[in-house]
């Protein structure tokens, strides 16, 4: 960063609760830099412009509210049930579109390659993120036989004690982010493991610890997150992996079919 950019960054950090609502000209005046410098700062951070940066700052601020506060702010007195289904599905569609527009194909391809090349894959996901983690674990382990999700927070140390640079850790975290997810990612990075982070924001505390970062939009007018986009990304990773390794995966699935038939797994 240039000296001017550092001044802007420090101001945003020190005044995060008010800075998110300042116009570019007002922020420039407060920091004592030119308005053009503020706009260049936003582009420097890979935002599409200052309004995009401002929106992300406001969203990050909103994420600090408690679940009860979010529920109170997103609930009307006389809302009709039939309106809610339309609203929520529309939010999901918008999140999918936003995620598709911001995802970088090269990063996605590198993520698939990391999954293929990893000796062991560990998935770190707690609370509601375990729903996505379990989905990833089921299918990755089904075809690769090297994946596990660490479910017990207290048992993390035993699982990652012998982690190496040949291993991949996939960290899943969405607001409100759990401290344990961040701590584990920080530790495995120090051990030299490869890391893939799937999160909801460039300002997520998981981002600094990801070799590769995939951002999925989860905005919804509720105290819960919309997991349509993160789940879709998980499906895309699994699909890309299986297509890339289709001969190996096909052989594995044929072997499993025989086993499933032997144990009468599926309803006919």
Secondary structure, DSSP 8 states (H G I E B T S, - for coil): --HHHHHHHHHHHHTHHHHTT--HHHHHHHHTS-HHHHHHHHHHTT-SSHHHHHHHHHHHHHTTS-HHHHHHHT--TT--HHHHHHHHHHHHHHHHHHHHHH--HHHHHHHHHHHHH-SSEEEE--GGGHHHHHHHHHHHHHHHS-EEEE--GGGHHHHHTT--TT-EEEEEE-SS--HHHHHHHHHHHHTT-EEEEEES-TT-TTGGG-SEEEE-----SSSS---HHHHHHHHHHHHHHHHHTHHHHHHHHHHHHHHHHHTT-S--
